[in-house]
Every structure is written in structure tokens, then in C-alpha cells.
Amino acid sequence: MSLYAVDDTTFRGMIRQQGVTLVEFGAVWCPPCKVLLPILGDLASEYGERLSVLKVDCDDSPTLASEFGIMSMPTVIVFHNGVPVEKLVGLRPKSVYAALLAKYTS
């Protein structure tokens, strides 16, 4: 499994209605976002089919960024069964994301 880039038109269809979806809101020019993407890629590989990882470019999808209250990048929102349940603002260590995912994938 890998990271899927989504936008205003494809976002809703990619959020899992059963299971866990992790969505990264960032931008190509954002240095912390560039550091975060390989971490999320590792998590996507480790969790396999239990996790979908999406990335939203806030510059390309300002409507989505506004809808989810993105004020700073990167922001990661975890969706469980289609509902947003957790929000992390800023770059965190991989262990923080893994601990968060463990709450919803076990």
C-alpha cells in the first residue's frame, strides 16, 4: 500500500467507510511535510490493508483544507469508519503516529 494523492473531487471516495484512513494535509513547498511523507509511507507498508494513507495538497484543494480547519502544515487527520476521530498538527515522531493508529486498527 502507498500514499494516494487526492483532491476536492476524489477525497470522499477514498475515505474508508470501514477501517482506518490517515490523511496528511500539506504542500509541496513545506519542509516538515517532506519529512513526514516517508514516515507515512513506512506506516502504510507496515499496516498494509488495514490502513489507507491519503495526502491532500492544501494549495490545490483549499476547500478541503478549509472544511477540516487546516491552519498549519502538516496536519494529519485519522478517520475511523469514515468519521474524523483524531487530529495532529505539526511533525511528530513515527512512534506518535503508530500509537495513534494502534488505537483504531487493533
BELCOR-V187337 format. One record per pair of residues at least 12 apart in sequence whose C-alpha atoms are under 10 Angstrom apart, sorted by sequence separation. I is the first residue (numbers start at 0). J is the second residue. D is the distance in whole Angstrom. If there is no record, write none. Layout:
# BELCOR-V187337
i: {I,I}
j: {J,J}
d: {D,D}
This chain:
# BELCOR-V187337
i: {10,23,40,57,74,75,76,87,23,39,74,75,86,39,73,74,75,85,39,57,72,73,74,75,85,23,36,56,57,67,72,73,74,75,5,22,56,69,71,72,73,4,21,36,55,70,71,72,73,2,3,4,55,67,69,77,84,2,55,2,21,54,75,79,21,53,77,78,53,77,80,79,52,78,79,51,77,51,26,28,19,20,21,22,23,24,25,26,27,50,18,19,20,21,22,23,24,25,26,27,28,18,19,20,21,22,23,24,25,26,27,17,18,19,20,21,22,23,24,25,26,18,19,20,21,22,23,24,25,26,2,23,24,2,15,15,24,39,2,14,36,1,2,13,14,35,1,2,13,14,24,25,34,0,1,2,13,24,32,33,35,0,1,2,31,32,0,1,2,30,31,32,0,1,10,24,29,30,0,10,25,29,0,10,24,0,1,24,25,26,0,6,24,25,26,0,3,4,5,6,7,24,25,0,1,2,3,4,5,6,7,23,24,25,0,1,2,3,4,5,6,7,10,23,24,25,50,0,1,2,3,4,5,6,23,24,42,46,49,0,1,2,3,4,7,8,22,23,24,41,42,45,6,7,10,22,23,38,50,5,6,7,21,22,23,35,38,39,42,46,49,50,5,6,7,8,21,22,35,38,42,46,49,6,7,20,21,22,34,35,37,38,49,6,7,20,21,32,33,34,35,39,19,20,21,31,32,35,38,39,42,46,19,20,31,38,18,19,20,30,31,17,18,19,20,22,16,17,18,19,20,21,15,16,17,18,19,20,23,14,15,16,17,19,21,22,23,24,25,14,15,16,17,19,21,23,14,15,16,14,15,13,14,14,11,21,21,20,19,20,19,18,19,18}
j: {22,35,52,69,86,87,88,99,36,52,87,88,99,53,87,88,89,99,54,72,87,88,89,90,100,39,52,72,73,83,88,89,90,91,22,39,73,86,88,89,90,22,39,54,73,88,89,90,91,21,22,23,74,86,88,96,103,22,75,23,42,75,96,100,43,75,99,100,76,100,103,103,77,103,104,77,103,78,54,56,48,49,50,51,52,53,54,55,56,79,48,49,50,51,52,53,54,55,56,57,58,49,50,51,52,53,54,55,56,57,58,49,50,51,52,53,54,55,56,57,58,51,52,53,54,55,56,57,58,59,36,57,58,37,50,51,60,75,39,51,73,39,40,51,52,73,40,41,52,53,63,64,73,40,41,42,53,64,72,73,75,41,42,43,72,73,42,43,44,72,73,74,43,44,53,67,72,73,44,54,69,73,45,55,69,46,47,70,71,72,47,53,71,72,73,48,51,52,53,54,55,72,73,49,50,51,52,53,54,55,56,72,73,74,50,51,52,53,54,55,56,57,60,73,74,75,100,51,52,53,54,55,56,57,74,75,93,97,100,52,53,54,55,56,59,60,74,75,76,93,94,97,59,60,63,75,76,91,103,59,60,61,75,76,77,89,92,93,96,100,103,104,60,61,62,63,76,77,90,93,97,101,104,62,63,76,77,78,90,91,93,94,105,63,64,77,78,89,90,91,92,96,77,78,79,89,90,93,96,97,100,104,78,79,90,97,78,79,80,90,91,78,79,80,81,83,78,79,80,81,82,83,78,79,80,81,82,83,86,78,79,80,81,83,85,86,87,88,89,79,80,81,82,84,86,88,80,81,82,81,82,81,82,83,81,96,100,100,100,103,103,103,104,104}
d: {10,9,8,8,7,5,9,10,8,7,6,6,10,9,8,4,8,8,10,9,10,6,6,9,10,9,10,10,10,9,7,5,8,10,9,10,10,10,7,6,6,10,9,9,10,9,7,8,10,10,9,9,10,10,9,10,10,9,10,9,10,9,9,10,9,10,8,10,10,8,10,7,9,9,9,10,9,10,9,10,10,9,7,8,8,9,7,8,7,10,9,7,6,6,6,6,6,6,5,9,10,7,5,5,5,5,5,5,5,6,9,10,7,6,6,6,6,6,6,6,6,9,9,7,8,7,9,6,8,9,8,10,10,9,9,7,10,10,8,8,10,9,6,8,9,8,6,10,9,8,9,9,10,8,9,10,8,7,7,9,10,10,9,7,8,5,9,6,10,9,7,9,6,7,8,9,7,9,6,9,9,8,9,8,7,8,9,10,8,8,6,10,9,5,8,7,8,9,7,8,9,7,5,10,10,8,6,6,6,6,10,9,6,7,8,8,5,5,5,6,7,10,10,7,5,9,9,7,7,5,6,6,8,9,6,6,8,9,10,8,9,7,9,8,8,9,8,5,8,9,10,10,7,6,9,6,7,10,10,10,6,8,7,5,9,9,8,8,8,9,10,8,9,9,7,10,6,6,7,6,7,10,7,9,6,8,5,8,8,8,10,10,9,8,9,6,6,9,10,10,9,8,7,5,9,8,7,9,9,10,9,9,6,7,6,10,8,5,8,10,9,10,6,6,8,10,9,7,5,8,9,9,8,8,4,8,9,9,10,7,8,4,7,10,9,10,10,10,10,9,6,4,10,10,10,10,8,6,8,6,9,10,9,10,9,9,9,9,8,10,7,8,7,7}
